[in-house]
Amino acid sequence: GFRAGERVAIVGRNGSGKSTFVRHLNGLLRPAEGSLLVDGEDVRKRRVAELAGLVGLVFQDPDRQIFAGTVRKEVAFGARNLGRRGAELDRAVDAALAAVGLEGEAATNPYDLGYSRRKLLALASILAMETPVVVLDEPTTGQDARGNARIQGIVRELAAAGRTVIAISHDMRFVAETFERVVVMCGGRVILDAPPGEAFAAANSELLASTFLEPPLAARVAARLGLSGIATEAALIEALAQS
């Protein structure tokens, strides 16, 4: 299960079941067998509209999510559907736009934005809904270092506010630096669930290789130096400074 305020990355090769799993969380897909609980209740007993107020999903492709004529209308759509109006809606939209750095583009047509900024717009539209759970599908695709840092900051702020953040990503550096838990999937099953330092340790190198995943550079360097439990550059530098 996932705890409130937890930051979880789901990784695995294409076709391993990552996107299929997260689409069950907000009712886009329904379990054929077994059960999946969101907020303590089986998702099959909730309508999609109810789940939308609990789980916000940012699609990998923003163009499958964006449809409104202006950036502001796009960000307001989901929050308005959840019943927000007036000053409450304006506050949520303003905060979401500021979080992704699009506050100056409120009147812009979304398709006048570049791909990376449309990705941020799709994220803002979910942020404005203020759901307890936020799911990000490949959030760093198309982003530069500044965009990655912005998304990392948003993930940390959401978790600090008690909201659960689940991300699918092939960016292992981003995963190691941003999330406290790494879930590795293969063939629709979880084959590893551990903190980044353990998940990317040398002991799991063969398992990761079987899923075509490569640990981040810091973890690989640490393994060659015989340093355990290290997955980020900051942790590697600290360990080297103390040795």
Contacts in CASP RR format, 6 or more apart in sequence:
PFRMAT RR
TARGET T0000
AUTHOR 0000-0000-0000
METHOD contacts of the structure
MODEL  1
GFRAGERVAIVGRNGSGKSTFVRHLNGLLRPAEGSLLVDGEDVRKRRVAE
LAGLVGLVFQDPDRQIFAGTVRKEVAFGARNLGRRGAELDRAVDAALAAV
GLEGEAATNPYDLGYSRRKLLALASILAMETPVVVLDEPTTGQDARGNAR
IQGIVRELAAAGRTVIAISHDMRFVAETFERVVVMCGGRVILDAPPGEAF
AAANSELLASTFLEPPLAARVAARLGLSGIATEAALIEALAQS
2 8 0 8 1.000
2 133 0 8 1.000
2 164 0 8 1.000
2 166 0 8 1.000
3 164 0 8 1.000
4 132 0 8 1.000
4 162 0 8 1.000
4 163 0 8 1.000
4 164 0 8 1.000
5 158 0 8 1.000
5 159 0 8 1.000
5 160 0 8 1.000
5 161 0 8 1.000
5 162 0 8 1.000
5 163 0 8 1.000
5 164 0 8 1.000
5 165 0 8 1.000
6 159 0 8 1.000
6 164 0 8 1.000
6 165 0 8 1.000
6 180 0 8 1.000
6 181 0 8 1.000
7 155 0 8 1.000
7 156 0 8 1.000
7 159 0 8 1.000
7 165 0 8 1.000
7 167 0 8 1.000
7 178 0 8 1.000
7 179 0 8 1.000
7 180 0 8 1.000
7 181 0 8 1.000
8 164 0 8 1.000
8 165 0 8 1.000
8 166 0 8 1.000
8 167 0 8 1.000
8 179 0 8 1.000
8 180 0 8 1.000
8 181 0 8 1.000
8 182 0 8 1.000
8 183 0 8 1.000
9 166 0 8 1.000
9 167 0 8 1.000
9 168 0 8 1.000
9 169 0 8 1.000
9 175 0 8 1.000
9 178 0 8 1.000
9 179 0 8 1.000
9 181 0 8 1.000
9 182 0 8 1.000
9 183 0 8 1.000
10 18 0 8 1.000
10 21 0 8 1.000
10 22 0 8 1.000
10 166 0 8 1.000
10 167 0 8 1.000
10 168 0 8 1.000
10 169 0 8 1.000
10 183 0 8 1.000
10 185 0 8 1.000
11 18 0 8 1.000
11 168 0 8 1.000
11 169 0 8 1.000
11 170 0 8 1.000
11 172 0 8 1.000
11 175 0 8 1.000
11 182 0 8 1.000
11 183 0 8 1.000
11 184 0 8 1.000
11 185 0 8 1.000
11 211 0 8 1.000
11 213 0 8 1.000
12 18 0 8 1.000
12 170 0 8 1.000
12 184 0 8 1.000
12 185 0 8 1.000
12 186 0 8 1.000
12 211 0 8 1.000
12 212 0 8 1.000
12 213 0 8 1.000
13 186 0 8 1.000
13 211 0 8 1.000
13 212 0 8 1.000
13 213 0 8 1.000
15 187 0 8 1.000
16 185 0 8 1.000
16 186 0 8 1.000
16 187 0 8 1.000
16 188 0 8 1.000
16 211 0 8 1.000
17 185 0 8 1.000
17 187 0 8 1.000
17 188 0 8 1.000
18 168 0 8 1.000
18 185 0 8 1.000
19 60 0 8 1.000
19 137 0 8 1.000
19 168 0 8 1.000
20 29 0 8 1.000
20 188 0 8 1.000
21 185 0 8 1.000
21 188 0 8 1.000
22 57 0 8 1.000
22 135 0 8 1.000
22 137 0 8 1.000
22 166 0 8 1.000
22 168 0 8 1.000
23 29 0 8 1.000
23 57 0 8 1.000
24 30 0 8 1.000
24 31 0 8 1.000
24 36 0 8 1.000
24 43 0 8 1.000
25 36 0 8 1.000
25 38 0 8 1.000
25 43 0 8 1.000
25 51 0 8 1.000
25 55 0 8 1.000
25 57 0 8 1.000
25 133 0 8 1.000
25 135 0 8 1.000
25 166 0 8 1.000
26 48 0 8 1.000
26 51 0 8 1.000
26 52 0 8 1.000
26 54 0 8 1.000
26 55 0 8 1.000
26 56 0 8 1.000
26 57 0 8 1.000
26 135 0 8 1.000
27 43 0 8 1.000
27 46 0 8 1.000
27 48 0 8 1.000
27 51 0 8 1.000
28 48 0 8 1.000
28 57 0 8 1.000
30 43 0 8 1.000
30 44 0 8 1.000
31 43 0 8 1.000
31 44 0 8 1.000
35 42 0 8 1.000
35 44 0 8 1.000
36 42 0 8 1.000
36 43 0 8 1.000
37 43 0 8 1.000
38 46 0 8 1.000
38 51 0 8 1.000
38 54 0 8 1.000
38 55 0 8 1.000
38 133 0 8 1.000
39 54 0 8 1.000
39 132 0 8 1.000
43 51 0 8 1.000
49 81 0 8 1.000
52 78 0 8 1.000
52 81 0 8 1.000
52 82 0 8 1.000
52 129 0 8 1.000
52 131 0 8 1.000
53 82 0 8 1.000
53 129 0 8 1.000
53 131 0 8 1.000
54 131 0 8 1.000
54 132 0 8 1.000
54 133 0 8 1.000
55 131 0 8 1.000
55 132 0 8 1.000
55 133 0 8 1.000
55 134 0 8 1.000
55 135 0 8 1.000
56 126 0 8 1.000
56 129 0 8 1.000
56 131 0 8 1.000
56 133 0 8 1.000
56 134 0 8 1.000
56 135 0 8 1.000
57 126 0 8 1.000
57 135 0 8 1.000
57 137 0 8 1.000
58 65 0 8 1.000
58 122 0 8 1.000
58 123 0 8 1.000
58 126 0 8 1.000
58 134 0 8 1.000
58 135 0 8 1.000
58 136 0 8 1.000
58 137 0 8 1.000
58 139 0 8 1.000
59 65 0 8 1.000
59 122 0 8 1.000
59 137 0 8 1.000
60 137 0 8 1.000
60 138 0 8 1.000
60 141 0 8 1.000
60 168 0 8 1.000
62 115 0 8 1.000
62 118 0 8 1.000
62 119 0 8 1.000
62 121 0 8 1.000
62 122 0 8 1.000
63 118 0 8 1.000
65 122 0 8 1.000
65 125 0 8 1.000
66 74 0 8 1.000
66 110 0 8 1.000
66 111 0 8 1.000
66 118 0 8 1.000
66 121 0 8 1.000
66 122 0 8 1.000
66 125 0 8 1.000
67 74 0 8 1.000
68 74 0 8 1.000
68 77 0 8 1.000
68 110 0 8 1.000
69 109 0 8 1.000
69 110 0 8 1.000
70 106 0 8 1.000
70 107 0 8 1.000
70 108 0 8 1.000
70 109 0 8 1.000
70 110 0 8 1.000
71 97 0 8 1.000
71 102 0 8 1.000
71 105 0 8 1.000
71 106 0 8 1.000
71 107 0 8 1.000
71 108 0 8 1.000
71 109 0 8 1.000
71 110 0 8 1.000
71 113 0 8 1.000
71 121 0 8 1.000
72 93 0 8 1.000
72 97 0 8 1.000
72 106 0 8 1.000
72 107 0 8 1.000
74 110 0 8 1.000
74 121 0 8 1.000
74 124 0 8 1.000
74 125 0 8 1.000
75 93 0 8 1.000
75 96 0 8 1.000
75 97 0 8 1.000
75 121 0 8 1.000
75 124 0 8 1.000
75 125 0 8 1.000
75 128 0 8 1.000
76 89 0 8 1.000
76 93 0 8 1.000
76 128 0 8 1.000
77 125 0 8 1.000
78 125 0 8 1.000
78 128 0 8 1.000
78 129 0 8 1.000
79 89 0 8 1.000
79 92 0 8 1.000
79 93 0 8 1.000
79 128 0 8 1.000
79 129 0 8 1.000
79 130 0 8 1.000
80 89 0 8 1.000
82 129 0 8 1.000
84 92 0 8 1.000
92 128 0 8 1.000
92 129 0 8 1.000
92 130 0 8 1.000
93 128 0 8 1.000
94 103 0 8 1.000
95 127 0 8 1.000
95 128 0 8 1.000
96 124 0 8 1.000
96 125 0 8 1.000
96 127 0 8 1.000
96 128 0 8 1.000
97 103 0 8 1.000
97 104 0 8 1.000
97 105 0 8 1.000
97 106 0 8 1.000
97 124 0 8 1.000
99 124 0 8 1.000
99 127 0 8 1.000
99 154 0 8 1.000
99 157 0 8 1.000
100 120 0 8 1.000
100 121 0 8 1.000
100 123 0 8 1.000
100 124 0 8 1.000
100 127 0 8 1.000
100 150 0 8 1.000
100 154 0 8 1.000
101 120 0 8 1.000
101 150 0 8 1.000
102 113 0 8 1.000
102 117 0 8 1.000
102 120 0 8 1.000
102 121 0 8 1.000
102 124 0 8 1.000
105 113 0 8 1.000
105 117 0 8 1.000
110 118 0 8 1.000
110 121 0 8 1.000
111 118 0 8 1.000
113 121 0 8 1.000
115 142 0 8 1.000
116 142 0 8 1.000
116 143 0 8 1.000
116 144 0 8 1.000
116 147 0 8 1.000
119 139 0 8 1.000
119 141 0 8 1.000
119 142 0 8 1.000
119 143 0 8 1.000
120 147 0 8 1.000
120 150 0 8 1.000
123 136 0 8 1.000
123 139 0 8 1.000
123 151 0 8 1.000
123 154 0 8 1.000
126 134 0 8 1.000
127 134 0 8 1.000
127 154 0 8 1.000
127 158 0 8 1.000
131 163 0 8 1.000
132 162 0 8 1.000
132 163 0 8 1.000
132 164 0 8 1.000
133 163 0 8 1.000
133 164 0 8 1.000
133 165 0 8 1.000
133 166 0 8 1.000
134 158 0 8 1.000
134 163 0 8 1.000
134 164 0 8 1.000
134 165 0 8 1.000
134 166 0 8 1.000
135 165 0 8 1.000
135 166 0 8 1.000
135 167 0 8 1.000
135 168 0 8 1.000
136 151 0 8 1.000
136 155 0 8 1.000
136 165 0 8 1.000
136 166 0 8 1.000
136 167 0 8 1.000
136 168 0 8 1.000
136 169 0 8 1.000
137 167 0 8 1.000
137 168 0 8 1.000
138 168 0 8 1.000
138 169 0 8 1.000
138 170 0 8 1.000
139 151 0 8 1.000
139 167 0 8 1.000
139 169 0 8 1.000
140 147 0 8 1.000
140 148 0 8 1.000
140 151 0 8 1.000
140 169 0 8 1.000
140 171 0 8 1.000
140 174 0 8 1.000
143 150 0 8 1.000
143 151 0 8 1.000
148 171 0 8 1.000
148 174 0 8 1.000
151 174 0 8 1.000
151 178 0 8 1.000
152 174 0 8 1.000
152 177 0 8 1.000
152 178 0 8 1.000
155 165 0 8 1.000
155 167 0 8 1.000
155 178 0 8 1.000
155 179 0 8 1.000
156 178 0 8 1.000
158 165 0 8 1.000
159 165 0 8 1.000
167 175 0 8 1.000
167 178 0 8 1.000
167 179 0 8 1.000
169 175 0 8 1.000
172 200 0 8 1.000
172 213 0 8 1.000
172 214 0 8 1.000
172 215 0 8 1.000
172 216 0 8 1.000
173 216 0 8 1.000
173 217 0 8 1.000
173 218 0 8 1.000
175 182 0 8 1.000
175 196 0 8 1.000
175 216 0 8 1.000
176 182 0 8 1.000
176 196 0 8 1.000
176 197 0 8 1.000
176 200 0 8 1.000
176 215 0 8 1.000
176 216 0 8 1.000
176 218 0 8 1.000
176 219 0 8 1.000
176 231 0 8 1.000
176 232 0 8 1.000
177 232 0 8 1.000
177 233 0 8 1.000
177 234 0 8 1.000
179 196 0 8 1.000
180 195 0 8 1.000
180 196 0 8 1.000
181 193 0 8 1.000
181 194 0 8 1.000
181 195 0 8 1.000
182 192 0 8 1.000
182 193 0 8 1.000
182 194 0 8 1.000
182 195 0 8 1.000
182 196 0 8 1.000
182 199 0 8 1.000
182 200 0 8 1.000
183 190 0 8 1.000
183 192 0 8 1.000
183 193 0 8 1.000
184 190 0 8 1.000
184 191 0 8 1.000
184 192 0 8 1.000
184 193 0 8 1.000
184 199 0 8 1.000
184 207 0 8 1.000
184 208 0 8 1.000
184 211 0 8 1.000
184 213 0 8 1.000
185 191 0 8 1.000
185 211 0 8 1.000
186 210 0 8 1.000
186 211 0 8 1.000
191 207 0 8 1.000
191 211 0 8 1.000
192 199 0 8 1.000
192 204 0 8 1.000
192 207 0 8 1.000
192 208 0 8 1.000
194 204 0 8 1.000
196 219 0 8 1.000
196 231 0 8 1.000
196 232 0 8 1.000
197 219 0 8 1.000
197 229 0 8 1.000
197 230 0 8 1.000
197 231 0 8 1.000
198 204 0 8 1.000
198 229 0 8 1.000
199 208 0 8 1.000
199 231 0 8 1.000
200 208 0 8 1.000
200 215 0 8 1.000
200 216 0 8 1.000
200 219 0 8 1.000
200 231 0 8 1.000
201 219 0 8 1.000
201 223 0 8 1.000
201 228 0 8 1.000
201 229 0 8 1.000
202 223 0 8 1.000
202 226 0 8 1.000
202 228 0 8 1.000
205 215 0 8 1.000
205 223 0 8 1.000
208 214 0 8 1.000
208 215 0 8 1.000
214 220 0 8 1.000
215 223 0 8 1.000
215 231 0 8 1.000
216 231 0 8 1.000
216 232 0 8 1.000
217 233 0 8 1.000
218 230 0 8 1.000
218 231 0 8 1.000
218 232 0 8 1.000
218 233 0 8 1.000
218 235 0 8 1.000
218 236 0 8 1.000
219 230 0 8 1.000
219 231 0 8 1.000
221 236 0 8 1.000
222 228 0 8 1.000
222 229 0 8 1.000
222 230 0 8 1.000
222 231 0 8 1.000
222 235 0 8 1.000
222 236 0 8 1.000
222 239 0 8 1.000
225 240 0 8 1.000
227 236 0 8 1.000
227 239 0 8 1.000
229 235 0 8 1.000
230 236 0 8 1.000
230 239 0 8 1.000
END
